[in-house]
């Protein structure tokens, strides 16, 4: 018996049919033939237990309501699995679906690919090979406080004598120091690896002033990145623009007019709406999680702003065309060594992936019922290609370069405690970064602290 699309798909198909009827000029014989489905197999992320994997499929072209089944087929023996092997049967959310493979055997190599069946036949995506874990759970990292304490204030100092007010973004500069977007202080703070905190720019008051770092002002900065020459770029959330701090100590507006809106353009001719996350690639291009516009924007080194992905609608839609995909308040962003862009979405409970060709898929998560990555707020790669995730639910996660999901700190409850692994507790962590020694640093928002995790 044929399985139908969700109500959303049926309604969309109905509207398309109505529009087609209205423009067909009475030509009733023009019927598009049904073709075998064309799919992309999404990335596989496994768990340490070795028994679970997360994967999905994406329809590369328009879909049709004649689909009878779709999902993932997989096998440990057949390197080109078919629907005759083990398979899932899933529900399409517009053009894509995600699924959870259970009952896998630890320390086993599997082959998996997306499939879909319609009246023209069975279509398959590319085969993805993955190996499950050995069932050993890591102990996680050792969590301590590098700087700050529970009190919210604006004080420079060493370790616990320094005070922050709701720190959001965090990054490691080319000089090895840690830079913090201290949002409620509207300031950029500098923290040495010894925990010595100074104020780089901002005076604790909301404002919008370019010029020398001593007199410049920001409005609730959310994140920052540094380039190879030591420039710092800041997502100035309240001022709706991207600011630049040079090594010489001059603050300028790199892109954005200061008004909330949406327009591509060069420098101050472009507009943003509550920019939240920043990432920079090897060529100096900056990618912005433009949260209020539900877009991913790109800024060249010359300050030219374009829309890289998203279509401004606040929803959840993977797509083979970047600007046809949708996001829902994207907040964190990172780039891997192959220039794939990853986006953390708290409201979609997902990490999305955008290839250089513009194909948008779900890397992991996306299903509110699974809680795989909870409410991710920020992401960062280390030099080896491991991805670290700050989960606002009070966890710091890692997806290794081999795509194994681990909890390295926190236990899903919010509070404060130092300790190893799940004994270390956070309170709505908002930023995460990794230094050259693979130490992980976290902007612990409600604890007003910068935490350090030393990995085992």
N, C-alpha and C positions, 0 to 999 in steps of 0.2 A: 504494500500500500504506500502511495506517495506521501512524503512528508512535506508539509507546506512551510513557507517562510514565516517569519514573525509578522505581526500585524503591521509593523512599520514598513516592511518590504512590500507587503501586499498593497498597502496604501500608496506607496511610492510608485509601484508598478501601475496601479489604477490611474494615478495622475498622469503618468507618462503616456498611457494609452489614450486618455482623454485629449492630451495635447497633440498627440500624433493624429488622432481622428480629425482634430480641428485644422490641421495644416496639410492634410493629404489631398485636398482638392478633389475628393471623390474617387481617388484611385484605390479601389478595394483589393486589387490583385498584388499590391506591393507588400509582401510578408517577408520579414527577415528570417532566413533559415536558421534553425537551431544548430549550434556547433558544439563540439565537445568542450567542456569547461577548461579554461586556462588558469592554472593556479600557481602560487608561490608558497613554498613551505617555509614557515617562520622558524626562527632560531629555537633550539632546544635548551632549556635550563633544567638541570637535575638537582636533586636534594642530596645531602650527605648520607641519608639513609640508604640510598641506592635502590629504592623501590618506587620512586615517584619522579616524573618528568613533566614539564610544562612546554607546550608547543601549540601551533595553530596553523591556519591556512588563510590565504588571501586570494580572492578572485581578481585576476589581472584586467579583465574586461567587464562589460556589462553582464549581469547575471539574468537568469530567466526563471520564471515560476514553475518550470517543468522539472526542476531538480527533485530527485527522489531521495537522495541521501548524500551526505558529505561528512568529512571528518579526517582522521589520521589513521593510516594503516601502518603497521610496524611489525618487525620480526627480528629475532636474534640469529636466524639462519639464512633467510632469504634477503640478499643484498638489494633486491629491487622488489620490495613488498607490494602486494596487491590487496584488493578487498577480500581475497580468499584467506589472507593472513589475519592476525588480530587487528581489530579496528575500533575506532570510536565513532559514534553517530552524534553529531553536534547540531547546535542551533546557530544559524547565521545571524550575525548582527550587522546589517547592511551588507558590506562586501567582504567581511572577514569573520573568523571565529577563532576562539582559543579553547584549548582542552587540556585535561589533566590525565596523563597515563599513570595507572596504578598497577600494583602487583608485579612490578619489574623485579628482576633478579640482580642482586648486587654484583659488582665486578664483571659486568657482562656488556658486550658491545651490541648495540641495536642499530637497526636501519629503519628510518621512518620517512613518510612523505604524505603530503596532503592529497586528498582525493575528492572527487565530486562526480555524481552520476546524474545524467539527464537522458532525454529521449534519443540523443545522438550518440551516446556512449559514455565511457568513463574517462575522465581527465585526471592526470596526476601532476603534482609538483615535483621539484627536484628532490632526490633522496638526500637526507641528512643523517650522518653517522654520529652516534654518541655512545659513550661508555659510562655506565652507572658507577656510583661510588661504592666503597667497600663496606659501608655501614658504620664507619668510625666517625663519631661526632667530635669536632674540634673543641678545645677548651675555651677558645676565644682569646681576646687580648686583655691586658692589664690596664684598667681605667684609673686615671688620676686627674687632678685639677692642675692645669698649667698656670692659669691666672684667673682672678675674679673670685667673688664669693656670692652668697645668696642675695646680699643687698644690691639694689639697683641705684647706681649713681654714676658720676663722671669723675673718676680719680685715677691719675697715673700712679704707678708704683710697681713693686715686685710681688709676683705671685698673688696671694690672697689679699694683699693690701691694695691692689688695683681693683677698680670697680667699673663694670659695664652696665648698660641698660638695654636689655633685649637684643643681644648680638644676633645677627642674621647670617650674613655671608662671611666666608673665610677662604683664604688662599695662601699658598706659599710663594713668595717672590723669588726672583732669580738670585737674590742675595741670601736666601735661606731663612729669612725672617717671615713671620706669619702676619698677614694683614687681615683686619677684621672690619666689616661693615657694622658699626655699632649703631643700630638703627634708631633707637629712641633718643640717643645722644646726638644724632645727625652728624656723626663723626667717623673718620677713618683712623683706626688705632693700629699701632705696630707692636708686635709681641716677639721678643727674642726667644730662642729655644730654651733659655734659662728662665723665661716667664717674666722678663722685665717689660712693662707696658708703658708706652709713650703715645701721645696723640700726634698723628701725622698731619691731619687737617680737620677742620670743623671745630666749633667752640661750644657745642652743646645746645645751640639754638637753631631752630628751623630757619632756613633761608635759601637764597639762590644768588651766590656771589662767586664770580670767577676772579682769578688773580693769584697772588702769592698764597701758599698753603696756610700761612698764619692767619689770613683774613678771609679765606674762602669759606663758603657755607653750603651745606647740603640739606636735603629734606628726606629723612628716613631712608638712607641708602640700604640696599638689600643684598647686593653681591658685588664681587670684584674679581678681576683677573689681571695678571701682569704679563707683559711681553718679554722677549729676549733681551731688550735693551733697558728694561727697568721701568717702563711706563706702566702706570696702574690705570685701569679702566673701571669705572664705578657705575653700576645701575642705580641711578638716583631716582628711586621709586616715586617719591612725592613730587619731584620736579619733572617727571616724565621725560627724562633724557639720559644720555650716557655721557659721563664726565671723564676727563683725562687728567692725570697727575703726572707730570714729567719728573725725571730724576733731579732736575734743577729746582723743583719745588713750585711749579706753576700749574694752577688748575684752570682748565678751559672746558668749554662744552664741545664734545666731539661730535655728537649727533642728537637731534631732537630740538624742537622749538620751545619746549617748556610747557606747551599746552597739551592736554590729553586729547588724543585723536589718532587717526590713521592716515598716513600719507608716506609714500616712498619719496626719496629725494636725496639730495646731498647736504650733509651737515645739518644746520639748523632749519633747513627746508623740510626735513622729514619730521614726522610726529610719531610718538609712542603713547601707550596707555598703561601706566603702572608696570614698567619693565622690571622683571624679577631676577632672572638668571643670566649669567654670562659665561661664554666659553670662547677660547681663541685657538685657531688652527696654526699649523706650521708656517703658513704664508702670511699670518698677521690678520686674517679675516676674523671678525668678532661675530658670534652668533648670540642672539638675544631671545630669551623666553619672554615675549611681550605678553604678559599675563592678561591684562585687561582687554587686549585685542584677540586673545586665543591664537596667537601666531608665533612662528619662529622667523625672526628677521635676521638679515645678514648685513654687516657693515664692512666694507672694504677698508684697507689702510688709508685710502683717500677720503673716507667718510661717506661713500655712496651707500645708501640704505635701500635694500630691496626686500621683498617678501619671499622667504625661502620655502616655507611650508605652512599649511593651515588656510582656512577660508573664513575665519572670524566667527563662525558659528560655534557656540559652546556645547560640544557634544563629543562623541567618541566614534571616530570613523577612520579605520585604516584604508589606504588606497594606493594604487600603483602610480597615481599622480599626486605629487606633493601638495599642490595648492587646492586639491579636491578633498584631501584629508581634513579632519577636524580634531581639535584639542579642546580641553576644558580646563582653563586656568593653568597653563604650563608654568612651572616655577623653577625647576632645576634643569641644567643642561651640561653636557660634557661631550668631548670628541675623542674618538679612539685613534690609533695610529694609522688606520685606513681611511680616515676622514668620514667615518660613519658618525652621525650625530645621535645622541641619546637624550631623551627628554623625560624628566620626572613630572608626573601629574598626580597631585594629591587627590583631586576629585574623581579622577578615573582609576585610581589605585593601580597605576601602571607605570612601567618604563617603556617608552616608545622608541623605535629606532627609525632613522631616516638615512637611507643610503645616499652616496653622492649622486646617484641617478634620480633621486627623489622618490623612491619607493618607501612608503610609510607602513611599518608593521608594529606589532606588539612584541617587545623583547621578552617581557615577563609581566604577569599580573593582568589587570583589566577586568577581572571578575570579582565583584564585591563579595561574593560568597566565599571565595577562597582565602582572601587576606594574605596573599603570598608576599607582597611587599608593603602591605599596610597602606600608609599615607605618605608616600615618598616626597620629601621636600627639597633635597639636594643630592647631587651625584658627583663623583670625581673618579678619574682613572689614576692608577699609579703607573710607574715606568714600565711595569711588566704586562700591563693590559688588564689588571684586575679592577673591577668596578666596585666602588664603595657607595652605599646608599644611607642617607640619613632619613629614618622613618620617624615621623612625628609621633607615632605610637610609643616611642621610647626605646627604639632599637637602632643599632648600627649594623647593617648587613653588608655582605660581600658576595659578589658573583665573580668567581675566579675566571682567569683567562680560559679555563677549560669548561666554563659555564656551569659551575657547581655553586648552588646557593648556600651561604653560611650565615649564621648569626654570630657576629664577633663580639658584640656587647649589648647589654640591655635585655629586658625580658618582657617587653610589651606593656609595662606599667610605667607611669610617669612619677618621678620623685627624684631623690638624690642619694647616691651611695657610690663610694669607690669600691673597686674590687675587680675580680677576674671574670670575664665572660658575662654571663647573665646576672652576676652579682653586682656589676656596675650599672647604675641606674641613671637615666637622663630624664629631662623634663621638656618635651617637645623640641628635640634637636632640629635645627634649621639649616646648618651649613656643615660641609665636610670637605676636607682636603687631605693630601698625603705628601709627605716630604721625601727627599731623596733616600732617606734611611728607612722608608716604609713605615714611619710612624704616622698614625692617623690623628687628625685634629678635628674637633667638633665644636661648633658654635651652639652651646647648650642654652637655648633661648630663655626659658623661664627660670633657670638656675643662674642666669647672668654670669656664666663661666665659659672659659675656653678649656675644654677637656682634651686629654691626650690618651691615646690608646697605643700601647706597645704590643705588637702582634707576637704570638708565639713563634 
